[in-house]
Amino acid sequence: VDSANTGRVLASDAAVFLKKSGLTDLVLGKIWDLADTDGKGILNKQEFFVALRLVACAQNGLDVSLSSLNLPVPPPRFTDTSSPLLLNATASSDVPWAVKLEDKAKYDAIFDSLNPVNGLLSGDKVKPVLLNSKLPVDILGRVWELSDIDRDGMLDRDEFAVAMFLVYCALEKEPVPMSLPAALVPLSKRKPISVPGAMPLIPSSTSTKDSHQSLPPVGILAAKTPLSQ
C-alpha cells in the first residue's frame, strides 16, 4: 500500500486496500478510527499494523476494539479485486446454502405472518421480530446489515431467512460474523457467471463505492425510517 516507501499510508490508499477485506463500511470506519489515533488521516507502519490486526479480529467474529489486539487470530484475508482469476466468495454457486430446508420452512411461515408487500418486509415489520430475541441492539443492527444483501432497506423471503439464521446463531452464543460467509448468501443472491466457463469478475472498488454512496446504510433500529442516520 505504501509503494513509495514513505513510512506512512494516506487514508484514501488505506481505504481502497481495507475494502478488499469484505467488511462493511461501518466496521472499516470503526477500525480506521481506532488505528488513526490522533485523527490526522495518515497511518504510520505501527498504526497500519493495528488496522490489519483489527480487520483480522472482525473477520473472526471478535469485537473491533483495542482490547482485542492481543487475542490470537489468524492473519487478515484480503481479496485482490483487480485479479479476474479470483472467485468472488459470494459468487461461488457450488457452496450449499447454510439454511436447512426444515428451518427455511419455519422462517417462511414467520415471514408470511408479517404480511409482506410484494414479497418484501420493511424494516418496521422486521424490527419487532428481531427485538423479540432480546439480543443486544448492536448485534441486531449487524444482523440487519448482513441480511439486507441488496441494500434496499427491505428483506425478501431469502434475506429474512438469513436474518433468522443469524439471530438463532447469536442466541446459541455463536458470534455474528462481520461479513456474510459465502455459505449464507442465498442462491437467489449469488452472482451469475456471465461467460460460460469463466470466473465471475469481482466489481472494482470504484463501483462498490458508488453504490454505497447512493444507498446509505439504513439502520433498522433507528427511530425513523430510511435515511435517518
Secondary structure as GFF3:
##gff-version 3
##sequence-region A 1 229
A	DSSP	beta_strand	8	10	.	.	.	ID=ss1
A	DSSP	alpha_helix	11	19	.	.	.	ID=ss2
A	DSSP	alpha_helix	25	35	.	.	.	ID=ss3
A	DSSP	beta_strand	42	44	.	.	.	ID=ss4
A	DSSP	alpha_helix	45	59	.	.	.	ID=ss5
A	DSSP	three_ten_helix	66	68	.	.	.	ID=ss6
A	DSSP	three_ten_helix	89	91	.	.	.	ID=ss7
A	DSSP	alpha_helix	101	113	.	.	.	ID=ss8
A	DSSP	beta_strand	121	122	.	.	.	ID=ss9
A	DSSP	alpha_helix	123	131	.	.	.	ID=ss10
A	DSSP	alpha_helix	137	147	.	.	.	ID=ss11
A	DSSP	beta_strand	154	155	.	.	.	ID=ss12
A	DSSP	alpha_helix	157	171	.	.	.	ID=ss13
A	DSSP	three_ten_helix	182	184	.	.	.	ID=ss14
A	DSSP	three_ten_helix	187	189	.	.	.	ID=ss15
A	DSSP	alpha_helix	205	214	.	.	.	ID=ss16
###
